[in-house]
Amino acid sequence: MPAEAAGQIEMAAAPEHELAGKDDAGAEKESKASEPAAPEKDEKGQGKTGEKGGKAKYSMHTGDQVALWLADTEVEFVLQGKRPGTKSYERYEKYSKPKTIKGVLDAGAKPEDLLHDFEKKLFKVTGGPLRDAKLDPAAITDASGMNDTEIVLLQLLNKCQRPVGADPASAIAKINQLKL
């Protein structure tokens, strides 16, 4: 009885060179040599941001807002915005009381706390001065007149996404030169 009559279809054996690079199901196997290198990871196993080429951790919207802040920009935090019993809660309870960006940083907030908390809507800008134009690291030629808060804000911009096609290399180099 022919194989077709028994409900089975015979498969012709494929030449050996056509099977190379396929698994048992015939799907293409990934070649290690053709894979791009894995992005660098930090000590916690997370992708690095900024100058190491990792994906930016914070949104472009957050970067746009940070680029308008000044040391005296007024902010207001939500009450008990962090989970009790954590280190970030202890810091938050201290730095959420001041009413300006500079005050928040002086009270113990890590610079990245500003980005995280803004994205999580744990604080909002309530008033005070804002820049007329966004802070642009690429346009800075002399940082001698900048205060510590402005330098921190510049560094935070490095952790935010940029428009597609933007080449941040020169801006990142300038930011890195300004590090405290």
N, C-alpha and C positions, 0 to 999 in steps of 0.2 A: 504494500500500500504506500503510495507517495506521501511524503511528509505533509504536503498541502492538504491532502484529504483528511488527515488526522487532526487538522486544526493547528498544525504547527507550520511555521515558515522557516525554512532553512536560511541561515544567514551566511553569505559568502565570507570567508575569512579575509580581513583587510591585510594588505601588505604590512610588514613590520614597521617600515618607515612612517606609515600613516598613523600607527598607534602610539608612537613616541609622543610624550607630552599629554596623554589622555589617561584618565583614571578608568576603573572598571566599568563605569556607566557611560564612558565615551565623552565625558565632559573635559574641557580643557583644564589642565593643571596649571597652577600659577608657577611661574619660574622665579626662583629667588633672585637670579641675576637681573631680571627685567623689572623687579619691584623697586619703587623709589625707596630711598633710605627712610627709616622711621624717624619721625620728628624727635628732637631731643626732649628728654624728660627731666623734671626737677627731682629732688630727693624724695618727694611724695609720689612720684610716678605720673605726675601731670605734665601736660605739654607746656613748655616755656613760652612766654610771650615776649613781644618786643624785639630787641636786636638779635635774638637767636633764631628768628624766623618762624616761631610757633604762631599759632592762631591767636589773635587778640582776644582777650578774655571779656572785654566790656564792649558794649554797643557803640555805634557811631553817634547815636543820639546822646549818650552819656558824655562822649568826647566833645560834642558840640556844646553841651552845657558847661562842662569843666572849662572849656576855652573862653567862657565869658565871665567866670568867677574872678573876684579880687579878694584880697585878704579881709576886707571889711564887708564882703557880701554877707547878708544876714540869712541865717538858716534856723529851722525849727525841726527837732527830732520827735518821733512818736515815743510815747512812754513805753518803757519795757520792751524795746524792739528786738531784744536778743533773748535766747533761752537761758534762764537762770542756771547758775552752776558752771557756766563755761567761762573760759578766759576772755572771750570776746564780750560776754555779758558784763564782766567786771570793768573792762575798758569802756564799754558803751555807757555804763552808768556814770562814768566820770566825764567822758567827752561829749555826751549828749546834752549837757547843761549849758555850755557857752552858746552864744547867739551869732558868732561870726565864723567864717572858715578858719581864720588865724586862731581864734579862740579854741576851736575844736582840735586843731593840730597841737596847740600848746597844752591842751588838757590831756594829751596822751593818745589821740587817735593815730593809728598807723595811716600813712598816706592812702594806702589801698582801701582802708575802711571807708573813706569818702566815696570811692567808686562803687564798692559793694553796696553800701547803705543807700546810695542814690538810686542804683538800679533796683534795689529791693523796696524802694519807696519808704525807707525808714526815716528819711528827712526830705525837706523841700526848701527851696530858696524862697524866703518870705519878703525880701526887700534889700535895701542898701544898694551900694554901687555895683554896677556890672560894667564890663568892658563895652565900648562902642563897637569894636570889631573883635572877632575871635582871636585868641592868642595863637600865633602861628610860629612854631619853632623854626621853620625854614626861613622866616623873615628876620630873625634875630641876628644882629651883627655884633652887638655889644651887650653883654649881660651884667655889666658892672653896676648898672642902675636898678637891677631887679632885687626885690627883697626875697627872703627865704621862702615865703609862701608862694610867690610866683614861680620860683624854681621848682618847688614841689609840684605845683600844678602842671608845669611843663613836663615833668617826669611822668605824671599820671596820664597825660595825653598819649604817651608811648604805649600804654596798655589798652588803648581803645582802638576799635576798628577804624579804617580809613576808607575813603572812596575807592572804588575799583579803578585801577590804573595809577593811583597815587604812588609815587616812589618815595617812601619815607626815609631812605638811607641817609641823606644829608641831615634831615631833621633829627633822626635818632643819634647821629654822631654829635650834633650840637647839644642835644639833651644830655648825653653821656658826659660831655665835657663840663656841664654845669653841675653835676652831682656833688652834693655836699660832702 
